[in-house]
Each structure stands twice: as C-alpha cells, then as structure tokens.
C-alpha cells in the first residue's frame, strides 16, 4: 500500500490589527521604561523614594497667611 504525498501545507496567517496593536503597545512600554530609567538616573540616587535630603531648610508662611491662621 503506497502512501500519497499530502498537500496539507498551511500558509502562515497574516498579522491582524490586534497583533499589530499588541506589538505597538509592548514597544511603547519598553520605550517608556527605558526613558524612566534615564530620568531616574539623571535626577536621583538610589533609593529614589528616599526624600529626606529634599526637605526645605526652613518653613515659612506668607504674611497674609499668618493673618488667616492666627
């Protein structure tokens, strides 16, 4: 019994709109993460959430606000 060559070759499906949107959003997230890394590298030191060094030297209230708060 001989077997015949089967022609069940399936073609690759074309990209759908949803696949393209998924690729675009993943690329946008990657770019955003890279830019955030450079932003944190330029303006802060590790740990980024430690803001003790960013305290003002002294607190002052404008003279007009003193009148309302007294």
VEXLO-208382 format. One line per 8 residues: their letters; for each residue y negated, x negated, z of C-alpha. Coordinates in nm, 4 decimals, decimal comma, always signed. Layout:
<rs>
A> Y X Z; ...
</rs>
This chain:
<rs>
XXXXXXXX> +0,0000 +0,0000 +0,0000; -0,3192 -0,1612 -0,1111; -0,6485 -0,1027 +0,0583; -0,9586 -0,0342 -0,1379; -1,2827 -0,2112 -0,0635; -1,5029 +0,0257 +0,1269; -1,8637 +0,0725 +0,0307; -1,9787 +0,1743 +0,3770
XXXXXXXX> -2,2671 -0,0692 +0,3795; -2,5542 +0,0881 +0,5715; -2,9092 -0,0076 +0,4950; -3,1421 -0,1027 +0,7749; -3,3802 +0,1768 +0,8679; -3,7490 +0,1265 +0,8078; -3,9817 +0,0902 +1,1049; -4,1036 +0,4218 +1,2336
XXXXXXXX> -4,4521 +0,4930 +1,3626; -4,3245 +0,4917 +1,7205; -4,1699 +0,1479 +1,6847; -4,4955 +0,0090 +1,5468; -4,6905 +0,1681 +1,8345; -4,4447 +0,0149 +2,0830; -4,4904 -0,3288 +1,9286; -4,8713 -0,2912 +1,9301
XXXXXXXX> -4,8790 -0,1837 +2,2946; -4,6490 -0,4678 +2,4016; -4,8708 -0,7138 +2,2156; -5,1818 -0,5675 +2,3808; -5,0225 -0,6016 +2,7262; -4,9283 -0,9618 +2,6555; -5,2819 -1,0464 +2,5422; -5,4282 -0,8706 +2,8477
XXXXXXXX> -5,2036 -1,0684 +3,0839; -5,2993 -1,3966 +2,9204; -5,6703 -1,3133 +2,9399; -5,6353 -1,2083 +3,3046; -5,4677 -1,5401 +3,3831; -5,7558 -1,7314 +3,2245; -6,0099 -1,5132 +3,4071; -5,8483 -1,5801 +3,7449
XXXXXXXX> -5,8150 -1,9485 +3,6644; -6,1860 -1,9722 +3,5784; -6,3329 -1,7775 +3,8716; -6,0984 -1,8141 +4,1650; -5,8490 -2,0212 +4,3550; -5,5100 -1,9193 +4,4865; -5,4737 -1,6860 +4,6776; -5,7006 -1,4719 +4,4638
XXXXXXXX> -5,7114 -1,1882 +4,7152; -5,8484 -1,4060 +4,9982; -6,2204 -1,3238 +5,0087; -6,3148 -1,4800 +5,3437; -6,5129 -1,7513 +5,1685; -6,7165 -1,4886 +4,9825; -6,8827 -1,3484 +5,2960; -7,2633 -1,3366 +5,2919
XXXXXXXX> -7,4472 -1,5827 +5,5150; -7,6282 -1,3030 +5,6996; -7,6541 -0,9298 +5,6736; -7,9950 -0,7858 +5,6087; -8,1189 -0,4326 +5,5744; -8,4275 -0,3484 +5,3754; -8,7250 -0,2470 +5,5961; -8,7284 +0,1047 +5,4584
XXXXXX> -8,3622 +0,1500 +5,5531; -8,4325 +0,0385 +5,9121; -8,6674 +0,3333 +5,9494; -8,3968 +0,5813 +5,8480; -8,1212 +0,4184 +6,0533; -8,3213 +0,3925 +6,3783
</rs>
